[in-house]
């Protein structure tokens, strides 16, 4: 698959998992792609916890449902109706989840390039997540990033040591299809922002609406 096609086909999957397992060779390629991501000071501060146990996924799902309900209670009217249509059941419907963590001590005590930007290591982990996501998309698999959780709960659930931060719970697996329109746009939660509104020239200028070719 062409890299640009892969980027634009990538979706945050919530409702299309088939429940089939991920073949071992494909999983290895996806993790290898994630592990090839660039990192500040070549610190490679990520780890990948593969979660297959149904009991662990069920306990995490209960926690996510509680946090989802907590957020839903802050909404009213049309926003509440839109949010109610957005599923979170990929935790149970996919047979594999990958928790990506960040170890700020990796590559220390001095991490080249991190002295002025403390979050550069965290950015590195996000690059690994993006590599993983694109590789999975190229393999025809779906990924769903679950964000309704408290980090201390997840760390305790998986026995993650103190000082290591869980950054993402990713549901991974075969899907019936990848939606042509992102879920949040399809459900009316948010529309895509035009590229021209995100591009500035030389200085930040809210009124600058020139395109990248101008």
LUMZA-537476 format. One record per residue (C-alpha): x, y, z; residue in one letter. Coordinates in steps of 0.5 Angstrom, whole numbers, padded with zeros to 4 digits, always signed. Layout:
% residues N
XYZA;...
This chain:
% residues 214
+0000+0000+0000X;+0003+0007-0002X;+0005+0011+0004X;+0000+0017+0003X;-0006+0012+0002X;-0004+0009+0009X;-0004+0015+0012X;-0011+0017+0009X;-0014+0010+0010X;-0012+0010+0018X;-0018+0010+0022X;-0019+0010+0030X;-0023+0004+0030X;-0029+0003+0035X;-0034-0002+0032X;-0031-0006+0027X;-0027-0011+0030X;-0028-0018+0028X;-0025-0022+0034X;-0020-0026+0030X;-0013-0026+0032X;-0007-0023+0030X;-0002-0027+0026X;+0004-0028+0030X;+0009-0026+0024X;+0004-0020+0022X;+0005-0018+0030X;+0012-0018+0029X;+0012-0014+0023X;+0008-0008+0026X;+0012-0008+0033X;+0018-0008+0029X;+0016-0002+0025X;+0014+0001+0032X;+0021+0000+0035X;+0024+0003+0029X;+0021+0010+0030X;+0026+0016+0031X;+0027+0018+0039X;+0031+0024+0042X;+0038+0022+0044X;+0036+0015+0041X;+0034+0013+0048X;+0028+0009+0045X;+0024+0010+0051X;+0018+0006+0049X;+0016-0001+0052X;+0010-0005+0049X;+0005-0009+0054X;+0001-0015+0050X;-0005-0016+0053X;-0009-0022+0051X;-0012-0024+0058X;-0020-0023+0057X;-0020-0022+0065X;-0015-0016+0065X;-0019-0013+0059X;-0025-0014+0062X;-0023-0010+0068X;-0020-0005+0064X;-0027-0004+0060X;-0031-0003+0067X;-0026+0002+0069X;-0026+0006+0062X;-0034+0005+0062X;-0034+0009+0069X;-0030+0014+0066X;-0034+0015+0060X;-0040+0015+0064X;-0037+0021+0068X;-0035+0025+0062X;-0042+0024+0059X;-0045+0027+0066X;-0042+0033+0064X;-0045+0034+0057X;-0053+0035+0055X;-0057+0036+0049X;-0054+0034+0043X;-0047+0033+0045X;-0050+0028+0050X;-0054+0025+0044X;-0048+0025+0040X;-0043+0022+0045X;-0048+0016+0047X;-0047+0014+0039X;-0040+0013+0040X;-0038+0006+0042X;-0032+0004+0046X;-0032-0004+0046X;-0026-0005+0042X;-0023-0007+0049X;-0027-0013+0049X;-0028-0014+0041X;-0021-0014+0039X;-0017-0020+0042X;-0011-0016+0043X;-0009-0010+0046X;-0002-0006+0046X;+0000-0002+0052X;+0005+0003+0050X;+0009+0006+0056X;+0014+0011+0057X;+0021+0011+0061X;+0024+0018+0062X;+0030+0014+0065X;+0032+0010+0059X;+0038+0013+0056X;+0040+0017+0062X;+0042+0020+0066X;+0043+0025+0060X;+0039+0024+0054X;+0042+0028+0048X;+0037+0033+0046X;+0032+0033+0052X;+0035+0038+0056X;+0031+0044+0053X;+0025+0040+0052X;+0023+0036+0057X;+0017+0032+0053X;+0022+0030+0048X;+0022+0023+0050X;+0014+0023+0051X;+0014+0026+0043X;+0018+0020+0041X;+0013+0015+0044X;+0008+0018+0040X;+0012+0017+0034X;+0013+0010+0036X;+0005+0009+0036X;+0004+0013+0030X;+0009+0008+0026X;+0005+0002+0030X;-0002+0005+0027X;+0001+0006+0020X;+0004-0001+0020X;-0003-0004+0022X;-0007+0000+0017X;-0002-0003+0012X;-0003-0010+0014X;-0011-0009+0013X;-0012-0009+0021X;-0015-0004+0025X;-0013+0000+0031X;-0017+0004+0037X;-0014+0008+0042X;-0017+0008+0048X;-0017+0015+0052X;-0022+0014+0058X;-0017+0012+0063X;-0013+0014+0069X;-0006+0012+0069X;-0005+0010+0076X;-0011+0005+0075X;-0008+0002+0068X;-0001+0002+0072X;-0003-0002+0077X;-0007-0007+0073X;-0001-0009+0069X;+0004-0008+0074X;+0008-0002+0071X;+0013+0000+0075X;+0014+0007+0079X;+0016+0012+0074X;+0014+0009+0068X;+0008+0012+0064X;+0003+0008+0060X;+0002+0013+0054X;-0003+0009+0050X;-0008+0003+0050X;-0009+0001+0043X;-0014-0005+0041X;-0011-0008+0035X;-0014-0014+0030X;-0017-0015+0024X;-0023-0011+0022X;-0029-0012+0017X;-0027-0005+0014X;-0024+0001+0015X;-0029+0007+0015X;-0028+0012+0010X;-0030+0018+0014X;-0027+0018+0021X;-0032+0016+0027X;-0032+0023+0030X;-0034+0026+0024X;-0039+0021+0022X;-0043+0022+0029X;-0043+0030+0028X;-0038+0031+0034X;-0032+0035+0030X;-0031+0036+0023X;-0024+0036+0019X;-0021+0043+0020X;-0018+0045+0013X;-0011+0045+0012X;-0010+0052+0010X;-0013+0054+0017X;-0007+0050+0020X;-0001+0053+0016X;+0002+0060+0018X;+0008+0063+0014X;+0014+0066+0018X;+0010+0068+0024X;+0003+0066+0027X;-0002+0069+0024X;-0010+0068+0025X;-0012+0071+0019X;-0007+0068+0015X;-0011+0063+0010X;-0006+0062+0004X;-0005+0055+0002X;+0002+0051+0002X;+0003+0053-0005X;+0002+0060-0005X;
